[in-house]
Amino acid sequence: MSDTLGQVQYGSTRNPFNYDKFEQINRALTTGWLTLEEITQQLNLFGDESQDAYLEGLELAVRMHIEDYLGMPIFPVSYRAYYGISSIYASPVCLDLPQVSYKDSYNSGGVVINNVKYYNDDTPVTLTTLASSNYSYDPTGNKVILPNGTPSDINVNVTSPIVIEYTVNPNFLQAYPVIKQAALLLLTHLYNNRAETTLSKLQNIPYGVDALLRPYKPLVM
Amino acid sequence: MAIKRYENVDVNDLTFGANAYGDYTTTITKKFTTRPLVSDVKNSLAITERYRVYQDLIQFTFNYTPNLKDIVDNQNLYSITWRAKDWRITDAIESNDRMSVTLMCYRSDPTTRV
């Protein structure tokens, strides 16, 4: 019997989330989402354009906050995930991507695998790209499957010898008016409150940002 | 109870000059449209011996922007068009946290005989 480390006993799948760590490697830091027209309407500035540059900066912070809060990209976000050697003994090798709220099981437009790389056993170790014919993305399980197993020259001394880079594409929910309204509320809050402290106690209004975004927030980040 | 409300206004530049006859002229040029909080509208009447003098006073509260800072610094160079009438700035009051500016504006109707 082959080694089933990392695999659920008697099952053809294994315990999920076998990545060691992951990091963001690319994100839109300058692209606007809410338009200046929407913002100046919300803030009652209309034709007063003297603060547009400041407002655009505020808008970026608001958009990134909503992306982080919902775990849902409004513009493409790229990640790099690392996998330890315990992942490579299961058969087939399945590499879970960190949970995303938008998997798009039907046409796999949600997640795009950019590359799968591994550290080989050369000295010094070299990061080697795996041919795309050696892996496939499973949108229903949000994982990458290596049906042929890992290359024989993978370096088992490296802590996380397999590295996957992938991009999560914009979620169609970002066009929902309710999410844009939450963004406008948050932007108004940040516009009116520019210091960390206040003299008086702030109170949330009912049906605010949390109420608008709550239905779209997945339980797992 | 007064109802504060947001209303569209035009902020105008004032340019002062003199015409060919030496009369002083004021040219009003629209600078931008914006939407302040309009409050404390007061129309008052003073009766002199011969005339009734109507004077209207109003408060506009704007978000503090670079344009508004310039208006605070040079209140004589700006006027505000609200409900198709021209209002001049008497007082420009910055909030202490510089989040808003309140402009008190007045307008005089033509004098009317008593």
HADDOCK unambig.tbl for C-alpha pairs under 7 A between the chains (distance, minus, plus):
assign (segid A and resid 44 and name CA) (segid B and resid 34 and name CA) 6.54 0.50 0.50
assign (segid A and resid 44 and name CA) (segid B and resid 35 and name CA) 4.98 0.50 0.50
assign (segid A and resid 44 and name CA) (segid B and resid 36 and name CA) 6.92 0.50 0.50
assign (segid A and resid 45 and name CA) (segid B and resid 34 and name CA) 5.08 0.50 0.50
assign (segid A and resid 45 and name CA) (segid B and resid 35 and name CA) 5.91 0.50 0.50
assign (segid A and resid 46 and name CA) (segid B and resid 33 and name CA) 6.19 0.50 0.50
assign (segid A and resid 46 and name CA) (segid B and resid 34 and name CA) 4.86 0.50 0.50
assign (segid A and resid 46 and name CA) (segid B and resid 35 and name CA) 6.69 0.50 0.50
assign (segid A and resid 47 and name CA) (segid B and resid 32 and name CA) 5.07 0.50 0.50
assign (segid A and resid 47 and name CA) (segid B and resid 33 and name CA) 4.64 0.50 0.50
assign (segid A and resid 47 and name CA) (segid B and resid 34 and name CA) 5.44 0.50 0.50
assign (segid A and resid 48 and name CA) (segid B and resid 32 and name CA) 5.83 0.50 0.50
assign (segid A and resid 48 and name CA) (segid B and resid 33 and name CA) 6.50 0.50 0.50
assign (segid A and resid 48 and name CA) (segid B and resid 34 and name CA) 5.92 0.50 0.50
assign (segid A and resid 50 and name CA) (segid B and resid 65 and name CA) 6.52 0.50 0.50
assign (segid A and resid 50 and name CA) (segid B and resid 66 and name CA) 5.68 0.50 0.50
assign (segid A and resid 50 and name CA) (segid B and resid 67 and name CA) 5.82 0.50 0.50
assign (segid A and resid 51 and name CA) (segid B and resid 65 and name CA) 6.09 0.50 0.50
assign (segid A and resid 51 and name CA) (segid B and resid 66 and name CA) 6.65 0.50 0.50
assign (segid A and resid 192 and name CA) (segid B and resid 99 and name CA) 6.75 0.50 0.50
